């Protein structure tokens, strides 16, 4: 399955900075596809993360 995530320019910068931070903390390259896959897996497997996601989705965009 292909997945496209569109973000505005400010969000794109934040995503890039987050990706760099993860690279520094893990000591390895983390590509965006891997980052999204791991976040989705975390949300499915980790109850507190899933509940936090549900609450954010209920509030709506932004």
N, C-alpha and C positions, 0 to 999 in steps of 0.2 A: 504494500500500500504506500502510495506517495502522500506526503503531507506538506502543505505549505503554510507557514506562519507569517503573516504580514504584520509589521509593526511600523509605527511612525519613526521619523528620523531620531528623535530624542530617545525613544525606546531602543532603537537599534544601537545607539551609542552605549546605553546602559547594559544591553545584552553583551556587547563586545567587551566592556569593562569587566562584567561578571565572568565572562569566559576567560579573560586574562587572569583574574583573581583565582579561579579554579585551577588554571594551569600552574600558577605559582604555588598554590596550596597542595596540589597533588604531585607536582614535579613531572607531569606528563601532559601532552597535548590532549585537549578535550574539544572535539569538533561539535558544532551546533546540533547536528543530528543526534549524536550520542547524548548530549546534554538534555535535549527534549525527551528522548527515550527514557533516560534515567529519572527525569522528573515525573513522567507519566507512571512509571513503575513504582516510584516512591509514593505517589498519590494513591495508587491502587493497593499497595501493601501496608502502608503505615497509617493506621487509624487517625491519629491526630492531624497528620498532613491532609488526609482526605476530608476530615471535618472542617479544617480551616479553608480548604478549597471550596467546599459546599457553601460555607458562610460568605466567602468572597463572591461566589457566583450569584448568590441570592441578592447581594447588594447591587449587582449590575455593573456595567462598565465603569472603569475609572478607579 
